[in-house]
Amino acid sequence: MTALPRISLTATAVALCAAVALAAAPDADAAGFKVKRVKSGLSQALYVTHAPGEKNRLFIVNQNGTIRILQKGRLITTPFLNIRGRVSAGGEQGLLGLAFHPKYKTNGKFYVNYTDRGGNTKIVEFRRRNKNRARTNGRRLLTVRQPFVNHNGGMIEFGPDGFLYIATGDGGSGGDPLRAGQNVKTLLGKLLRIDVNGRSRGRQYRIPKGNPFRTKPGRPEVYSYGLRNPWRFSFDRKRGDLWIGDVGQDTIEEISFRPKGRGRGANFGWNAFEGRSRFGGRLLGSKHIPPVAQHTHRSGFCSITGGYVYRGNKIPALKGRYVYSDFCTGQTMTMRAGPRPGGVRDDSAMAGVTLGGVKSFGEGADGTLYAIANGSLYRFVKG
């Protein structure tokens, strides 16, 4: 295995992952939807996304420090971006996230999240050279020092407000020994929000006016806190709601939710809480936001992979449902989206295939849902 949302798995979990991967088939028919393999041979792939204004093209992020373009089912030979020499890859480290500027079509800007050779998180802006190649001389926006090799988060995405959101883990080890989750004076264990369209006070970005700690004690980049390892988060492309898949400690995996605009200053509880249960740390403030869904390790779950609310037009069975998975069981789970999320169900049987080792989900320009699993890229289609 390459990058995982957690640094290690038990022998039982590893065996389960292997068994699931062997059981997966390229295609699977079902009444509601099915999962079809689009491309195999992607052992380094961690994430897939699209660029604004481009059709029939996907960008595949590889842990080793490259981004490849998949155009009409064919991988373009030369990487779109190659920064392998700057990236520390392996375990939970590597090139972990990619976000295109909302005006990418005209300005050619995009942003990546990677761990450098020293293991620290870098958020860097790059520019397109032409439609198939990017310049490699980037502009570094932000560095987050990482005290351990795990819990790096990794996801970055532009929100409906046009600002760049960055997910960071609590710094690693186990149990949050630095108590970063409940400390708003550190960038670890947070969802950060920055404005990339300017610079201020020596920073390579601006602090949005609505950030909760912009004018009071705390890091001004912090938007939400109390997160352990938010490997993947997303915004509902129709409603703008925030969804976070936060990887648990030893007991509980969780999905957190905030309606559009209400993630500001939200405390998701770690390490005072793991899921809806007390963990032991001291809560900052008097209340926190409990998850809208949680799964215990007794059920086989070991590492949650957050996904997307399906807003495409081709799969009625998934319309308006949030789709996510677990790395070990490979179960495809869905739940009703906002404004009142709920109705969690296991849709693995409907899909007709268990996707072992789901590392990430992704969206196409038209709302098509994809998954990176079993070293392959899969597409969700109507059954």
N, C-alpha and C positions, 0 to 999 in steps of 0.2 A: 504494500500500500504506500501511497505517497502522503500528501497532507491530509490530516484528520483534524476535526474540531477539538479533539482532546489529544494529549501527548501520547497516551498508551492505552491499550485495551487488555482485558484479561484474556487468558488462553481460551476460555469458553467463548468469549465474544468474538475472538479472531476466528475460531472454528465455525461459529455461526455465520460470520460474514462470508467465509469461503464457501460454505454450503449453499448460502443464498445466491452468491454470484454464479455458481455452477448451475443452479436451477433456472437462471434467467434465460429467456429465449429472445431472439432478435425481434420477432413480431408476436403480438398477442391480441386475439379478438375478444371482444366483450360486448355486452348489451349497451352500455353507456359510453364507454370510451376505450381506446386501446393505446398501447405505447409502441411506437415503431422506431427501430434503430436507424439513425440517419448516417452516422459515421463511427467506425471502430478504430482501434489503434491509437487511442488518445490517453495513454497511461499517465501523462503529466497534466491533463486538463483538470482545472478546478472550477471554472466558471464560464458561462456563455452569455453574451448580450448582443445588442444591436446598436448601431449608430443612428442618431436622428437624421432623417431624410434619405436613408439608404434602404432599399428593398432587396430581398433575396440574398442578403449577406449577413453573416454572423461572425462575431469576434470571439475566439476561444482563448481564454487566459490559461497559461501553463505555469505550473509551480516553478519550473526551472528558469523563468525570467523571459519567456517569449510570449507574444500574442500572435495567433494565426488567424487568417481570414478564411472562412468557409463560404464559398460562393457557388450557389446552385449545386450543393452537394460535393463540391471539390475543394480540397485544401490548396490554397495558393502556396507555392513552394517556399518562397522567401517570406520570413516572418514580417508582419506589420511593424512589430517592435521587438528588438532583441537587446536586453540589458542583462544578460546572463552573468557578465563579469561583475556586476554590482550587487547581485542578489545572493543571499544565504538561503539555500533551498534544502528541504528535508524536514521530516516530522511535521510540525505546524508552521514552519517558516517557508518563505518563498515569495513569489509574485502572487498576491492574494486577491486583489480587487482592481476593477476597472470601471470608470464612469466617464461618459462622454458629456461635454458641455452642451447645454440645451441648444446653443447656437453653433454647434459643431459644423453644420453644413457650410456656414460662412466663415467662422473663425478657425476651424480645424483643431480646436483645443480638446484634450482629453486628459484624464488624471488616473494615476495608478497608486496602489498601496502595496508596498513590499517591505520585507525585512532586509536590511543591508548586510554587508559582510561582518559587521559587528553584532548583528542580531536585533538592531533597533528598527522601529517602524519609520518608513519614509513615505510622505505624501508628495508626489511630484507631478508637475504639469508638463505635458509634452504637446507638440504640434504635428499635424499631418504634413508630410512632404508632398505626397500625391495620394491618390485614393487607395493605393496598396502599400505605401511605405510611410513611416513616421520618422521625424528627426530624433536623434538620440541625445541631443543636448537639451535636457529638461531644466525646468525651474523648480527648485525645491521649495515647497510651501511650509512643510511642517515635519518635525522630527519628534518622535515619542520614544524615550529611552525605555528599553525592555529589560527588567531585572532577571527574567528567566526565559527559557526558550519556548515556553508554551503560552497559550491564552493570548494570542496576538489579535484576536478579532479578525479583521481583514476586509470587510465589506465597505464600499463607498458608493454613494448614490446621490444624485441631485433630487431634492424634494420638490413638491409642487410650488414652493415659494422661490425656487431658483437657487437656493443655497446648497452647498455641498455638505452632506452628512457623512461622518466617519465613525465606524464602530471600533472600539478598542476593548480588549480583554482586561482582566484585573491585574495583569503582570505575570501570572503564572504560579508555578509550584502547585499547592493544593490548599483549599480553605481560605484563600485570600490572606496570606500572612502579613501583607503590607497594609491590609484594611483599606484598599484602594476604592472598593465599590462605594463605600459610604463617606469618602473623603472628596469633597468637591474642589480641593486645591491640587489635585493630580488629574492628569488626562487619562489615566488608566481606569478601566471599568466603566466606560462612558459611551454616550452617543454625542459626538461633537458636531457643531454646526459652524461653518465659516462661509464668508462671501469671497469668492475667488476673483471677483471683478474689480479689484482694487487692492491698495496696500495702505497700511496705517500704523503709526507708532513703531516703526522698525519691523513690522510683520510683513510677510509676503501675501497677506490677505487682510480683509476687514472683518470686524466682529459685528454680526447683525444686531440691530438695535433691540430686538426682542429676546436675545439670549439672557437667561435668568441671572447669570453672575457677571454681567457686563459692568454693573455699577455697584456690586457688593462683593464681600469676600468670596473668593473662589476663582477658578480659571475661567476667563471670559468665553473660551471656546465651548465650554460644557453646555449641552442642551438638556440631556437626561443623564441619570446616573443609577447606580445600584445594579450593574450588569456584571456577569461573571465572564462569559466568553460568547458574545453575540456574533457568531460565525456568519450568519446571513440575516439581513433585514430587507424590507421592501416597503414601497408605498403603493397603495391601491391606485391604479392609474385612473379610475373613475371617481372615487371618493376622496383620495388623498390621505386616507388613514395609514397609520404606521403599524407595521407588523414586525416582530422581532423573534427569531428563534435563538434562545439563550441556552447554551450547553450547560448541563448541571454538574454537580460534584459527584457524589456516590449514589444518590437516591432518586433525584427528580430531574426530568427534562421539561422545559417550559416554553410556551408560546405567549408572548406579551403583545398587548394591543393598546393603541391610543387613537382616538378619533383625530381627524385632521386639525392641526394647530394646538392640540392639547397634550403634546408630548413635552412641551416647555416646562422644565423643572421637575419632570416626573421622576420619582424614585421607585425603581423596580425591585428594591429590597435586598439584593445580595450585599454583604454576606450575613445580614441579620436573618434573612429568610432564604431558603432554597425552595422554589415553588411557593406553595401556600403554607409550608411548614417552617417553624423556627429552626435556625441553623446555629446561632450562637453569637454572632457579631452584634454590635450596638447600632440600632437604627438612627439615622440622622433625621430628626423631626419626629412627628407623632404618627405618621401613617405612610404607607407605601401602596403601589399599584400591584395587586396580585395578578398572576397570569390568567388568561382566558382559557387556557388548556394546559394540562400537565400530564406526563406519562412517567410512571415509576420504572426503575430498573428491574423490578420483579416481573414486569411484563416483557422483558427482553430488550427494552430500549436502553441505549447507552450514550447516544450523541445525536441531538436533534439537528436537523437540517431545515432551516426556515425556507419558505418558498414565496409564492405569489397568489394574489386573488386573481382567479381566471376571469378575464374580461374580453376574451375572444368571442367570436360569433359562430364557431363551428362545432362546439361540444356543449349541447344543452345540459347534459348531466353535471357539468362542472361550473356552469355559469354562476357567478356571484359566490363562489366558494374558494376559500383559502386552501391551497395545496401545500403540504409539507411532508417530510419523511424522517426516518431514523437511519443512521449510518449502519447499525448492526442488523436490525430486523429487515430493513429495506421496505417496510410497510408504507404504502401510499395512503396518507391520512388527509381528510378534508374536513372543513367546518364552514358554517355559514358566515359570511363576511359581515361588516358593519351595516347599520349602526349598533346592532346588538349581536355580537358574534356568539356562536353556539352550534349545537348539533354536531358534535365531533363524531366522525364515523371512519371506519377502516375501509377504504375503497380498493385495497389490493386485489381482492377477488374480482371486482368489476374490471380492473385493468387487465386481469388475466396473466399478470407477470409481476414477480417481486424483483424490484431493482436493487440489487445488492450494492452496498457502499455508495449511497447517493451523496455526492459531495456538494452539489449545488443544483438549483433550478435557475431558469433564465427565461426571458421574454423576447419574442420577436417583435418587429415593428408593428405587426398587425394583431398583437396579443397572443400569438401562438405560444404555448407553454413547452419548455424544453427541460431536460434533466441530464446532468453529467453523472453517469454511474457505470460500474463494470468496465471502466476504461473506454466508454463509448458515449456518444451523444444520442439522446432519444428525443422523440417528438410525441406529444400527446395529440391524438386525433379521435374523431368520432368513431365509436364502435359499430 
